[in-house]
């Protein structure tokens, strides 16, 4: 199973909070994890705002993780798909970008890992699997 990680799942790897150990466990069992290019900005922004201790170490760890991910580029086609999916699923723009990136990376052959309930519902609405992160 290939995992698609949204930003909320990636952040769990760097902040000790409910769900962190579950994401670590899921990722450790997979050969490949996928995300979208814009997740880099979302995660870096969060790390810089909320991590007071070991910020530089966490950013370094994130960059190392990022290099191991398959990243879907946000090109014109991905944006077109995201706009259509945003309308169909009534999701916010960045969530629609995640849906479009997952769709382009293999759609239902991937499993979405997210802690965003609206994104999880939209993913299911599109017929793509969502991991149980509870």
KEDREN-952579 format. One record per residue (C-alpha): residue number from 1; residue in three letters; x, y, z. Coordinates in Angstrom, 3 decimals. Example, Ala and Ser with C-alpha at 12.3 -4.5 7.8 and 13.67 -1.06 7.14 Angstrom:
! KEDREN-952579
@i->1 | aa->Ala | u->12.300 | v->-4.500 | w->7.800;
@i->2 | aa->Ser | u->13.670 | v->-1.060 | w->7.140;
***
This chain:
! KEDREN-952579
@i->1 | aa->Unk | u->0.000 | v->0.000 | w->0.000;
@i->2 | aa->Unk | u->1.308 | v->3.443 | w->-0.906;
@i->3 | aa->Unk | u->0.434 | v->6.253 | w->1.470;
@i->4 | aa->Unk | u->-0.478 | v->9.794 | w->0.491;
@i->5 | aa->Unk | u->0.480 | v->12.124 | w->3.347;
@i->6 | aa->Unk | u->-1.201 | v->15.476 | w->3.719;
@i->7 | aa->Unk | u->0.390 | v->18.198 | w->5.817;
@i->8 | aa->Unk | u->-1.485 | v->17.270 | w->8.991;
@i->9 | aa->Unk | u->0.012 | v->13.772 | w->8.827;
@i->10 | aa->Unk | u->3.541 | v->14.996 | w->8.123;
@i->11 | aa->Unk | u->3.389 | v->17.458 | w->11.035;
@i->12 | aa->Unk | u->2.582 | v->14.565 | w->13.390;
@i->13 | aa->Unk | u->6.104 | v->13.259 | w->12.758;
@i->14 | aa->Unk | u->7.636 | v->16.396 | w->14.264;
@i->15 | aa->Unk | u->5.223 | v->17.308 | w->17.057;
@i->16 | aa->Unk | u->4.425 | v->14.965 | w->19.901;
@i->17 | aa->Unk | u->0.634 | v->14.901 | w->19.937;
@i->18 | aa->Unk | u->-2.211 | v->12.405 | w->19.570;
@i->19 | aa->Unk | u->-1.722 | v->10.409 | w->16.390;
@i->20 | aa->Unk | u->2.035 | v->10.925 | w->16.121;
@i->21 | aa->Unk | u->2.983 | v->7.338 | w->16.959;
@i->22 | aa->Unk | u->0.292 | v->5.993 | w->14.597;
@i->23 | aa->Unk | u->1.713 | v->7.958 | w->11.649;
@i->24 | aa->Unk | u->5.277 | v->6.876 | w->12.479;
@i->25 | aa->Unk | u->4.143 | v->3.253 | w->12.594;
@i->26 | aa->Unk | u->2.290 | v->3.488 | w->9.275;
@i->27 | aa->Unk | u->5.204 | v->5.143 | w->7.490;
@i->28 | aa->Unk | u->7.741 | v->2.656 | w->8.843;
@i->29 | aa->Unk | u->5.857 | v->-0.193 | w->7.121;
@i->30 | aa->Unk | u->5.678 | v->1.417 | w->3.683;
@i->31 | aa->Unk | u->8.243 | v->1.566 | w->0.905;
@i->32 | aa->Unk | u->6.798 | v->4.686 | w->-0.635;
@i->33 | aa->Unk | u->4.943 | v->7.731 | w->0.600;
@i->34 | aa->Unk | u->3.585 | v->10.495 | w->-1.615;
@i->35 | aa->Unk | u->2.670 | v->14.123 | w->-1.031;
@i->36 | aa->Unk | u->2.164 | v->17.331 | w->-3.001;
@i->37 | aa->Unk | u->4.748 | v->20.062 | w->-3.519;
@i->38 | aa->Unk | u->2.709 | v->22.626 | w->-1.575;
@i->39 | aa->Unk | u->2.907 | v->20.447 | w->1.552;
@i->40 | aa->Unk | u->6.510 | v->21.625 | w->1.885;
@i->41 | aa->Unk | u->5.318 | v->25.189 | w->2.493;
@i->42 | aa->Unk | u->2.502 | v->24.107 | w->4.801;
@i->43 | aa->Unk | u->4.799 | v->21.993 | w->6.981;
@i->44 | aa->Unk | u->7.711 | v->24.453 | w->7.054;
@i->45 | aa->Unk | u->5.346 | v->27.264 | w->8.033;
@i->46 | aa->Unk | u->3.949 | v->25.203 | w->10.893;
@i->47 | aa->Unk | u->7.374 | v->24.101 | w->12.110;
@i->48 | aa->Unk | u->8.674 | v->27.664 | w->12.124;
@i->49 | aa->Unk | u->5.633 | v->29.006 | w->13.998;
@i->50 | aa->Unk | u->5.067 | v->26.353 | w->16.619;
@i->51 | aa->Unk | u->8.368 | v->24.717 | w->17.453;
@i->52 | aa->Unk | u->10.358 | v->26.742 | w->19.942;
@i->53 | aa->Unk | u->12.713 | v->23.966 | w->21.048;
@i->54 | aa->Unk | u->14.933 | v->22.170 | w->18.552;
@i->55 | aa->Unk | u->13.442 | v->24.094 | w->15.638;
@i->56 | aa->Unk | u->16.572 | v->23.742 | w->13.499;
@i->57 | aa->Unk | u->16.872 | v->20.023 | w->14.258;
@i->58 | aa->Unk | u->13.217 | v->19.432 | w->13.360;
@i->59 | aa->Unk | u->13.574 | v->21.403 | w->10.129;
@i->60 | aa->Unk | u->16.633 | v->19.337 | w->9.257;
@i->61 | aa->Unk | u->14.699 | v->16.122 | w->9.991;
@i->62 | aa->Unk | u->11.821 | v->17.359 | w->7.847;
@i->63 | aa->Unk | u->14.131 | v->18.110 | w->4.928;
@i->64 | aa->Unk | u->15.557 | v->14.600 | w->5.209;
@i->65 | aa->Unk | u->12.053 | v->13.103 | w->5.209;
@i->66 | aa->Unk | u->11.054 | v->15.328 | w->2.282;
@i->67 | aa->Unk | u->13.896 | v->13.921 | w->0.202;
@i->68 | aa->Unk | u->12.479 | v->10.413 | w->0.736;
@i->69 | aa->Unk | u->8.951 | v->11.281 | w->-0.445;
@i->70 | aa->Unk | u->7.583 | v->11.057 | w->-3.970;
@i->71 | aa->Unk | u->6.412 | v->14.607 | w->-4.590;
@i->72 | aa->Unk | u->3.605 | v->15.471 | w->-7.008;
@i->73 | aa->Unk | u->4.332 | v->18.765 | w->-8.722;
@i->74 | aa->Unk | u->1.673 | v->21.445 | w->-8.779;
@i->75 | aa->Unk | u->1.467 | v->22.127 | w->-12.496;
@i->76 | aa->Unk | u->-1.367 | v->23.532 | w->-14.592;
@i->77 | aa->Unk | u->-3.135 | v->20.172 | w->-14.953;
@i->78 | aa->Unk | u->-3.010 | v->19.558 | w->-11.202;
@i->79 | aa->Unk | u->-4.503 | v->23.025 | w->-10.650;
@i->80 | aa->Unk | u->-7.273 | v->22.333 | w->-13.169;
@i->81 | aa->Unk | u->-8.102 | v->19.052 | w->-11.440;
@i->82 | aa->Unk | u->-7.992 | v->20.751 | w->-8.021;
@i->83 | aa->Unk | u->-10.418 | v->23.452 | w->-9.144;
@i->84 | aa->Unk | u->-12.858 | v->20.829 | w->-10.374;
@i->85 | aa->Unk | u->-12.511 | v->18.734 | w->-7.212;
@i->86 | aa->Unk | u->-12.936 | v->21.802 | w->-4.989;
@i->87 | aa->Unk | u->-16.285 | v->22.407 | w->-6.632;
@i->88 | aa->Unk | u->-17.359 | v->18.767 | w->-6.444;
@i->89 | aa->Unk | u->-16.291 | v->18.219 | w->-2.837;
@i->90 | aa->Unk | u->-16.685 | v->21.758 | w->-1.445;
@i->91 | aa->Unk | u->-13.160 | v->21.626 | w->-0.021;
@i->92 | aa->Unk | u->-10.791 | v->24.500 | w->0.625;
@i->93 | aa->Unk | u->-8.153 | v->25.291 | w->-1.974;
@i->94 | aa->Unk | u->-5.144 | v->23.591 | w->-0.371;
@i->95 | aa->Unk | u->-7.189 | v->20.501 | w->0.461;
@i->96 | aa->Unk | u->-8.348 | v->20.373 | w->-3.155;
@i->97 | aa->Unk | u->-4.685 | v->20.506 | w->-4.188;
@i->98 | aa->Unk | u->-4.001 | v->17.459 | w->-2.000;
@i->99 | aa->Unk | u->-6.944 | v->15.632 | w->-3.577;
@i->100 | aa->Unk | u->-5.726 | v->16.464 | w->-7.081;
@i->101 | aa->Unk | u->-2.166 | v->15.416 | w->-6.259;
@i->102 | aa->Unk | u->-3.388 | v->12.108 | w->-4.836;
@i->103 | aa->Unk | u->-5.554 | v->11.596 | w->-7.924;
@i->104 | aa->Unk | u->-2.577 | v->12.238 | w->-10.216;
@i->105 | aa->Unk | u->-0.289 | v->9.960 | w->-8.196;
@i->106 | aa->Unk | u->-2.595 | v->6.968 | w->-8.519;
@i->107 | aa->Unk | u->-5.932 | v->7.810 | w->-6.934;
@i->108 | aa->Unk | u->-7.540 | v->4.790 | w->-5.317;
@i->109 | aa->Unk | u->-4.273 | v->2.818 | w->-5.424;
@i->110 | aa->Unk | u->-3.038 | v->5.154 | w->-2.651;
@i->111 | aa->Unk | u->-4.347 | v->5.566 | w->0.882;
@i->112 | aa->Unk | u->-4.812 | v->9.077 | w->2.266;
@i->113 | aa->Unk | u->-3.339 | v->9.752 | w->5.697;
@i->114 | aa->Unk | u->-4.899 | v->12.886 | w->7.158;
@i->115 | aa->Unk | u->-6.169 | v->14.242 | w->10.452;
@i->116 | aa->Unk | u->-8.422 | v->16.726 | w->8.648;
@i->117 | aa->Unk | u->-11.970 | v->15.375 | w->8.850;
@i->118 | aa->Unk | u->-13.211 | v->17.427 | w->5.894;
@i->119 | aa->Unk | u->-10.348 | v->16.252 | w->3.690;
@i->120 | aa->Unk | u->-10.950 | v->12.649 | w->4.774;
@i->121 | aa->Unk | u->-14.651 | v->12.953 | w->3.902;
@i->122 | aa->Unk | u->-13.856 | v->14.493 | w->0.508;
@i->123 | aa->Unk | u->-11.342 | v->11.727 | w->-0.205;
@i->124 | aa->Unk | u->-13.949 | v->9.070 | w->0.577;
@i->125 | aa->Unk | u->-16.527 | v->10.921 | w->-1.533;
@i->126 | aa->Unk | u->-14.150 | v->10.557 | w->-4.494;
@i->127 | aa->Unk | u->-13.849 | v->6.812 | w->-3.863;
@i->128 | aa->Unk | u->-10.277 | v->6.919 | w->-2.599;
@i->129 | aa->Unk | u->-9.286 | v->5.121 | w->0.620;
@i->130 | aa->Unk | u->-8.489 | v->6.901 | w->3.873;
@i->131 | aa->Unk | u->-6.346 | v->5.395 | w->6.631;
@i->132 | aa->Unk | u->-7.820 | v->4.948 | w->10.084;
@i->133 | aa->Unk | u->-5.615 | v->7.241 | w->12.142;
@i->134 | aa->Unk | u->-7.578 | v->6.915 | w->15.403;
***
